[in-house]
Amino acid sequence: MLPDRPEIFAHWLELVRNLPVHGKRVHDARLAAVLGVHAIDHLITFNTTDFTVFPSLSLINPRGLVAATGD
């Protein structure tokens, strides 16, 4: 669990102002802001298409991990 720090809001606001993020996608921007503030640059998600708008994130789809191991 990551702590909710005050600078997350400022980072989130910057993301939603500068990137094409609207509607429900602002919740994705909140997650991206939390990761950014905590200097985490990798996100494992089945929903990579919703996060491609955030250039600072390296996206990993777990399906690719399973396919890479041959299981």
C-alpha positions in Angstrom: 0.0 0.0 0.0 1.3 3.4 -0.9 0.5 6.4 1.2 -1.7 9.2 -0.2 0.6 12.2 -0.4 -0.5 15.8 -1.0 1.6 16.1 -4.2 -0.5 13.4 -5.9 -3.3 15.9 -6.5 -1.0 18.3 -8.2 0.4 15.6 -10.4 -3.1 14.3 -11.3 -4.3 17.8 -12.2 -1.3 18.3 -14.5 -2.0 15.0 -16.2 -5.7 15.7 -16.8 -4.9 19.2 -18.1 -2.2 18.2 -20.4 -3.3 14.8 -21.7 -6.4 13.6 -23.5 -8.1 12.3 -20.4 -11.8 12.7 -19.9 -14.7 11.1 -18.0 -14.0 7.8 -16.3 -10.4 7.9 -17.5 -9.6 10.5 -14.8 -9.5 7.5 -12.4 -6.7 6.0 -14.5 -4.9 9.4 -14.3 -5.2 9.2 -10.5 -3.4 5.8 -10.6 -0.8 7.2 -12.9 -0.3 10.2 -10.6 0.1 7.9 -7.6 2.7 5.8 -9.4 4.5 8.9 -10.7 4.8 10.5 -7.2 6.1 7.3 -5.8 8.6 6.9 -8.7 7.1 3.7 -9.9 7.3 3.5 -13.7 5.9 0.0 -14.4 2.3 -1.0 -14.3 1.0 -4.5 -14.7 -2.5 -4.4 -16.1 -4.8 -6.4 -18.4 -6.1 -3.0 -19.6 -3.0 -1.5 -21.2 -4.9 0.4 -23.9 -6.3 2.8 -21.2 -2.9 3.7 -19.9 -1.0 4.3 -23.2 -1.7 8.0 -22.9 0.6 8.2 -19.9 4.1 8.3 -21.5 6.0 7.8 -18.2 4.5 4.4 -17.6 6.0 1.1 -18.9 3.0 -1.2 -19.3 3.0 -4.9 -18.8 0.1 -7.2 -19.7 0.2 -10.3 -17.6 -1.0 -12.4 -20.6 2.3 -11.7 -22.2 4.2 -12.9 -19.1 2.4 -16.2 -19.2 3.0 -16.6 -22.9 6.7 -15.8 -22.5 7.2 -18.6 -20.0 5.5 -21.2 -22.2 2.9 -22.3 -19.5 
